[in-house]
Amino acid sequence: MAYVLGIDLGTSSLKGLLLDEHGKAVASVQKEYPLIHPKSGYSEQDPGQWILACEYVLDRLKDEVADFTEKLEGISFSGQMHSLVVLDEENNVLRNAILWNDVRTTKQCKAITDAFGEELLAITKNIALEGFTLPKILWIQENEPEIWDKVRHMLLPKDYLGYWMTGTMHMDYSDAAGTLLLDVEKKEWSEAILEKFLIPAAYLPELIGSSGTTGNLRPELANRFGFEKEVKIFAGGADNACAAIGAGIVNAETGMASIGTSGVFLAFEHSAEQDYQGKLHLFNHTIENGYYSMGVTLAAGHSLNWFKDTFAPDSTFEELLEGMDAIKPGADGLLFTPYIVGERTPHVDSKIRGSFIGMDTNHTIKHFARAVLEGITFSLKDSQVLMEKVAGKSFKRVVSVGGGAKNPDWLQIQADVFDAEITCLEVEQGPGLGAAMLAAVGLGWFPTVTACADVFVAYKDVVRPIPENVAAYQKIYALYTQVYGATKELCHALAKE
């Protein structure tokens, strides 16, 4: 029995998931590492910590799985998107990586938009936001010229880890699409963008498909960990793209609702022709010649955590959400908008703030809790509606992952709000599963990612929409969509106080 290893290089930890040829999880190891916040709004990480974490994971797997070093055939990656790693001509790291959740680049985003706005959207299919890589490059150019003068290579986190393993530098299309430097349709670095912002093309790595091999594990590392045969390394993909294939999102009829701290509604796209006008992200997929669209709710699970910590700190989530089914859709006239840290989709607005609308003396904490669940789900539906209107999509099924998959009443709310069958993964492994799948495809175990998903991805029972609830939510959602416009000026004015 052969093994593949999926490594998920996340924001707070690195996780290794070891699978056999049947997609069965053999072992899983995780190692956390710190975030660095030198100033308010800054978020950085030492790339050396990723290597230490990877060494820890490989050592633990060697200890826990007797035949790990004998049967491992391939490694691939899932990685946090957008975060910038800069190297000098000797391939040494020049500074801490600037992470995707760093917001220091508002000035650079405005400059990019002013100089290149519509053309940028046409080339990259996305607008300039603080999270993307290009604004971080411009920030270094402007604020750390002594660093920029030494830069000779730029990588994203998983690709730096891949370089450490192989000695070669590559970046797959799904991660490259999040840099604002890729011509998404042509699948090549954009000469126009590079020339405009004085970025030498030689600083960027070779582009490659997600299941393409970038080399073999370096001999010194193979000896260090005791691998008995050649271990192939594959490019891997962006975390959201890997999470999507790990959830079986390999066709246009199935969506994914992912609820973590933030929330994502994601769908497969056959082409990059949909004109979402920057209201949704559109990226290259890990599936060959595929794409995916994605809307983001900035405070999805974060809204529920905030509500519990503020109003029910002594309750568990189970206690707080118990009895949700006894309250009718709409929480008896109470609406919540989850804009507590601003919003991304469909309103790119850092100053908007959340609201409870319709409070009266009959509402209990259970009403408020249900309103929070509904508001988070409505926010994700905003992305679903954009996909349906612009691309003509019709979702028959939505795979729910993350926190929203853990409560049966919330699953029913999702089925009713999305008006689609909701299913959950039998075992939720996250982006690491998608990374392992890419290694399995790269090794030739399966001809395509879709064929691999048929074997590696399994689902639980389906939650079906209740027609009368669907009808009720259609009316309530129509009211929800009016709250942003009705509160925008108030929130912006309060932000100035």
C-alpha positions in Angstrom: 0.0 0.0 0.0 1.5 3.3 -1.1 1.0 6.7 0.6 0.6 10.3 -0.4 1.1 13.3 2.0 -0.9 16.5 1.8 0.7 19.4 3.6 -1.6 22.3 4.4 0.5 25.4 5.2 -2.1 27.6 7.0 -2.0 30.9 8.8 -1.7 29.5 12.3 -0.4 26.0 11.7 1.0 23.4 9.3 -0.9 20.1 9.0 0.2 16.9 7.4 -2.4 14.4 6.2 -1.2 10.9 5.2 -3.5 8.9 2.9 -3.3 5.5 1.3 -4.4 4.7 -2.3 -8.0 4.3 -1.3 -8.2 7.7 0.3 -8.2 6.4 3.8 -6.5 8.7 6.4 -3.6 6.9 7.9 -2.3 9.6 10.1 -2.6 13.4 10.7 -0.1 15.7 12.5 -0.3 19.4 13.2 2.2 22.0 14.4 1.4 25.5 15.3 3.6 28.6 14.8 3.2 32.3 15.8 2.0 35.3 14.0 4.0 38.5 14.2 2.2 41.9 14.6 4.9 44.6 14.6 2.3 47.3 14.2 -1.5 47.6 14.2 -2.8 46.2 11.0 0.5 44.4 10.2 0.5 40.6 10.0 3.7 38.7 9.3 5.4 35.3 9.7 8.9 33.9 9.8 9.2 31.5 6.8 11.7 29.6 8.9 8.9 28.6 11.2 7.1 26.8 8.3 10.2 24.6 7.7 10.6 23.8 11.4 6.9 22.9 11.5 7.3 20.7 8.4 10.3 18.9 9.9 8.2 18.3 13.0 5.3 16.8 11.0 7.6 14.5 9.0 9.4 13.3 12.2 6.1 12.6 13.9 4.7 10.7 10.9 7.9 8.7 10.9 7.4 7.8 14.5 3.7 7.1 14.3 3.5 5.2 11.0 5.9 2.2 10.8 6.0 2.0 7.0 5.9 5.8 6.4 9.4 6.1 5.0 9.1 2.9 3.0 5.7 3.7 1.3 5.5 7.4 0.8 5.5 8.2 -2.9 4.4 11.8 -3.2 3.9 15.1 -1.4 1.8 18.1 -2.4 0.7 21.3 -0.8 -2.2 23.5 0.1 -1.2 27.0 1.1 -2.5 30.3 2.5 -3.0 32.6 -0.5 -1.4 35.9 -1.3 1.3 36.1 1.4 4.6 37.4 0.1 8.0 35.8 0.6 11.1 37.6 -0.9 14.5 36.1 -1.4 17.9 37.5 -2.4 20.2 36.1 -5.2 21.5 33.4 -2.8 17.9 32.4 -2.1 18.0 33.7 1.5 14.8 35.1 3.0 15.1 38.9 3.2 12.3 39.7 5.6 9.3 38.2 7.3 6.5 37.1 5.0 3.7 39.7 4.7 0.5 37.7 5.2 -2.8 37.8 3.4 -4.6 39.3 6.4 -2.1 42.2 6.6 -4.0 45.5 5.9 -1.1 48.0 5.6 -1.5 48.4 1.8 -4.6 50.5 1.4 -2.6 53.3 -0.2 -1.0 50.9 -2.6 -4.4 49.4 -3.5 -5.7 52.9 -4.4 -2.6 53.6 -6.5 -3.1 50.3 -8.4 -6.7 51.0 -9.0 -6.1 54.6 -10.1 -3.3 53.6 -12.5 -4.6 50.3 -13.8 -8.2 49.8 -12.6 -10.3 48.4 -15.4 -7.4 46.8 -17.2 -6.3 45.1 -14.0 -9.8 43.6 -13.7 -9.8 42.5 -17.3 -6.5 40.7 -16.9 -6.6 39.3 -13.4 -10.4 39.0 -13.0 -10.1 40.7 -9.6 -9.8 44.1 -8.1 -7.0 45.4 -5.9 -7.5 44.5 -2.3 -5.2 44.7 0.7 -5.0 40.9 0.9 -3.4 40.4 -2.6 0.3 40.1 -3.3 0.9 43.0 -5.7 0.1 45.7 -3.1 2.6 44.1 -0.7 5.3 44.2 -3.4 4.6 47.9 -4.0 4.7 48.5 -0.2 8.2 47.0 0.0 9.3 49.1 -3.1 8.1 52.3 -1.4 8.9 51.6 2.3 11.8 49.2 2.3 13.9 50.2 -0.8 17.0 48.7 0.7 15.1 45.3 0.8 13.7 45.7 -2.7 17.2 46.4 -4.1 18.2 42.9 -2.9 15.1 41.0 -4.0 15.7 38.4 -6.8 12.8 35.9 -6.2 9.3 36.2 -4.9 7.2 33.2 -3.8 4.1 32.3 -1.9 4.3 30.3 1.3 3.6 26.8 0.0 6.0 27.4 -2.9 8.8 28.4 -0.5 8.2 25.1 1.3 8.3 23.4 -2.1 11.6 25.1 -2.9 13.1 23.9 0.5 12.1 20.3 -0.5 13.3 20.3 -4.1 15.7 23.2 -4.7 13.4 24.4 -7.6 11.0 27.4 -7.7 7.5 27.0 -9.1 4.0 28.4 -8.5 0.8 26.8 -9.6 -1.9 28.7 -11.4 -4.5 28.7 -8.6 -2.1 30.4 -6.2 -0.6 32.7 -8.9 -4.2 33.9 -9.6 -4.2 35.5 -6.2 -1.1 37.7 -6.8 -2.8 40.2 -9.2 0.1 39.5 -11.5 -1.3 36.6 -13.5 -3.2 36.9 -16.8 -5.9 34.4 -15.6 -7.2 33.4 -19.1 -3.7 33.2 -20.8 -2.2 31.4 -17.7 1.0 33.5 -17.9 2.5 36.4 -15.9 1.1 39.7 -17.2 3.8 41.7 -19.0 1.7 44.8 -18.8 1.3 44.6 -15.0 4.9 43.8 -14.5 6.1 46.7 -16.7 3.6 49.1 -15.1 4.9 48.4 -11.6 8.6 47.9 -12.4 8.7 44.2 -11.4 11.3 42.2 -13.3 9.7 39.0 -14.7 12.8 37.1 -13.7 11.8 37.6 -10.0 8.8 35.3 -10.5 8.8 31.5 -10.5 8.0 29.1 -13.3 4.2 28.5 -13.6 2.9 24.9 -13.5 -0.3 22.9 -13.1 -1.3 21.9 -9.6 -0.6 18.2 -10.1 2.6 18.9 -12.0 5.8 17.6 -10.5 8.4 20.2 -9.4 11.1 17.6 -8.7 12.0 15.0 -6.2 12.8 15.4 -2.5 16.4 16.6 -2.2 18.8 13.7 -1.3 19.9 15.4 1.9 16.3 15.6 3.1 15.6 12.0 2.0 18.5 10.9 4.0 17.6 13.1 7.0 14.1 11.5 7.3 15.1 8.0 6.1 13.0 7.7 3.0 13.8 4.4 1.2 12.7 5.4 -2.3 12.3 8.5 -4.5 9.6 10.9 -3.2 8.1 13.1 -5.9 7.0 16.6 -5.0 4.0 18.2 -6.7 3.1 21.9 -7.0 -0.2 21.9 -5.1 -2.7 24.7 -4.9 -4.3 27.6 -3.1 -6.1 26.7 0.1 -9.6 27.5 -1.1 -9.0 25.6 -4.3 -7.7 22.6 -2.4 -10.6 22.8 0.0 -12.9 22.8 -3.0 -11.6 19.6 -4.5 -11.4 18.0 -1.1 -15.1 18.7 -0.8 -15.8 17.3 -4.3 -16.5 20.7 -5.9 -15.6 19.5 -9.4 -18.7 20.5 -11.4 -20.8 23.6 -11.9 -24.0 22.3 -10.3 -22.4 21.9 -6.8 -21.5 24.8 -4.5 -19.5 25.0 -1.3 -20.4 26.9 1.8 -17.5 27.1 4.1 -17.9 28.7 7.5 -14.8 29.4 9.5 -13.8 32.7 11.0 -14.7 34.1 7.6 -17.1 32.5 5.2 -16.8 31.4 1.6 -19.4 30.5 -1.0 -17.5 28.9 -3.9 -18.4 27.3 -7.2 -16.7 25.7 -10.1 -16.4 27.6 -13.4 -15.7 26.2 -16.8 -14.2 29.4 -18.1 -13.0 32.8 -17.0 -15.5 34.7 -19.2 -18.0 35.5 -16.4 -18.0 39.3 -15.7 -18.5 39.5 -12.0 -17.0 43.1 -12.1 -14.8 42.3 -9.1 -17.8 41.6 -6.8 -16.7 38.0 -6.7 -13.1 36.6 -6.9 -12.4 34.5 -10.0 -9.3 32.3 -9.9 -7.7 29.5 -11.8 -8.6 26.1 -10.2 -6.4 23.2 -9.3 -8.4 21.3 -11.9 -6.7 21.5 -15.4 -8.3 24.3 -17.5 -10.9 24.9 -14.7 -11.7 28.0 -12.6 -13.7 28.9 -9.5 -15.6 31.9 -8.3 -15.7 32.8 -4.7 -17.5 35.3 -2.5 -16.3 36.1 1.0 -18.1 37.0 4.2 -15.5 38.6 6.5 -17.2 37.7 9.8 -19.0 34.4 9.4 -18.1 32.2 12.3 -16.5 35.3 13.8 -20.0 36.8 14.2 -21.2 33.7 16.1 -18.1 33.7 18.3 -18.5 37.4 19.0 -22.2 36.9 19.9 -21.6 34.0 22.3 -18.5 35.6 23.9 -20.4 38.9 24.4 -23.9 37.7 25.4 -23.6 34.1 26.5 -20.0 33.7 27.7 -20.9 30.9 30.1 -22.7 28.8 27.6 -21.3 26.3 25.2 -22.2 26.6 21.5 -24.4 23.6 21.9 -26.4 25.2 24.7 -26.7 28.5 22.9 -28.0 26.9 19.7 -30.3 24.3 21.4 -33.9 24.7 20.4 -33.3 26.7 17.2 -35.9 24.6 15.4 -38.6 25.9 17.7 -38.2 29.4 16.3 -39.7 30.2 12.9 -37.7 31.3 9.9 -36.9 35.0 10.3 -36.5 34.8 14.1 -39.9 36.4 14.6 -39.0 39.6 12.8 -35.4 39.9 13.8 -32.6 40.5 11.2 -28.8 40.4 11.7 -26.2 41.6 9.2 -22.7 40.1 9.9 -20.8 43.3 9.0 -19.0 43.5 12.3 -15.5 44.0 10.8 -16.7 45.4 7.4 -17.6 43.3 4.4 -16.2 41.9 1.2 -19.0 40.4 -0.9 -21.0 41.9 -2.5 -20.1 45.1 -0.7 -16.4 46.0 -0.6 -16.7 48.3 2.4 -14.3 48.4 5.4 -16.5 51.0 7.2 -19.9 49.2 7.2 -20.9 47.6 10.5 -23.3 45.0 11.7 -26.9 45.5 12.7 -29.7 43.8 14.6 -32.9 45.2 12.9 -36.4 44.7 14.4 -35.7 44.0 18.0 -38.7 44.0 20.4 -39.5 42.8 23.9 -40.6 39.4 22.7 -37.2 38.4 21.5 -35.0 36.1 23.6 -31.4 35.2 23.3 -32.5 32.2 21.2 -34.1 34.6 18.7 -30.9 36.6 18.6 -28.8 33.4 18.1 -31.1 32.2 15.3 -30.9 35.7 13.7 -27.1 35.5 13.7 -27.1 32.1 12.0 -29.6 33.4 9.4 -27.6 36.6 8.8 -24.4 34.7 8.2 -26.2 32.4 5.8 -27.9 35.4 4.0 -24.5 36.9 3.5 -23.2 33.8 1.8 -26.4 33.8 -0.3 -25.4 37.2 -1.6 -22.6 35.3 -3.4 -24.9 32.5 -4.6 -27.3 35.1 -6.1 -24.4 36.9 -7.9 -23.4 33.6 -9.5 -26.9 32.8 -10.5 -27.5 36.2 -12.0 -24.2 36.7 -13.8 -23.3 33.1 -14.8 -26.8 31.6 -14.9 -25.9 29.0 -12.4 -28.5 26.7 -10.7 -27.2 24.9 -7.6 -28.7 21.5 -7.1 -26.5 20.8 -4.1 -24.3 22.7 -1.7 -21.6 21.0 0.4 -21.4 22.6 3.8 -18.0 22.6 5.6 -16.6 24.1 8.7 -18.7 25.4 11.6 -21.9 25.5 9.6 -21.8 21.8 9.1 -21.8 21.0 12.9 -25.3 22.0 13.9 -28.3 20.2 12.3 -30.6 23.3 12.7 -28.0 25.5 10.9 -27.8 22.9 8.1 -31.6 23.1 7.7 -31.4 26.9 7.6 -28.7 26.6 4.8 -30.9 24.2 2.8 -33.9 26.6 3.1 -31.9 29.8 2.4 -29.9 28.4 -0.5 -33.0 26.4 -1.7 -30.7 23.4 -2.4 -29.9 20.1 -0.9 -27.1 20.3 1.7 -24.6 17.6 2.3 -21.6 17.3 4.6 -18.4 15.4 4.3 -18.2 12.0 6.0 -14.8 13.0 7.4 -13.8 16.6 7.0 -10.1 16.8 6.3 -9.8 20.4 5.0 -7.4 21.6 2.3 -4.9 18.9 3.2 -7.1 16.4 1.5 -7.1 18.4 -1.7 -3.4 18.6 -1.6 -3.0 14.8 -1.1 -5.4 14.3 -4.0 -3.2 16.4 -6.3 -0.2 14.2 -5.4 -2.3 11.1 -6.1 -3.2 12.5 -9.6 0.3 13.6 -10.2 1.6 10.1 -9.4 -0.9 8.6 -12.0 -3.1 6.9 -9.4 -6.1 8.6 -11.1 -6.4 10.2 -14.5 -8.1 13.3 -13.3 -9.0 15.2 -10.0 -12.6 14.3 -10.7 -11.8 10.6 -10.8 -9.8 10.9 -7.6 -12.7 12.8 -5.9 -15.0 9.8 -6.7 -12.8 7.6 -4.5 -11.4 10.0 -1.9 -14.5 12.1 -1.0 -17.5 10.7 0.8 -20.6 12.4 2.1 -23.2 12.1 4.9 -26.9 12.1 4.6 -28.6 15.0 2.6 -30.6 17.8 4.3 -33.4 18.9 1.9 -35.1 22.3 1.8 -38.6 22.6 3.3 -40.8 24.4 0.7 -42.7 26.6 3.1 -39.4 27.7 4.7 -37.9 28.4 1.3 -40.8 30.7 0.5 -40.5 32.5 3.9 -36.8 33.0 3.5 -37.2 34.4 0.0 -39.2 37.3 1.5 -36.9 37.7 4.5 -33.8 37.7 2.3 -35.3 40.5 0.1 -35.5 42.6 3.3 -32.0 41.6 4.3 -30.6 42.9 1.1 -32.0 46.4 1.9 -30.2 46.7 5.2 -26.8 47.6 3.7 -28.1 50.5 1.7 -30.2 51.7 4.7 -27.3 51.7 7.1 -24.3 52.6 5.0 -24.4 56.3 5.5 -25.0 55.9 9.2 -22.1 53.5 9.7 -19.7 55.7 7.6 -20.7 58.7 9.6 -20.1 56.9 12.9 -16.7 55.7 11.7 -15.7 59.4 11.4 -16.6 60.2 15.0 
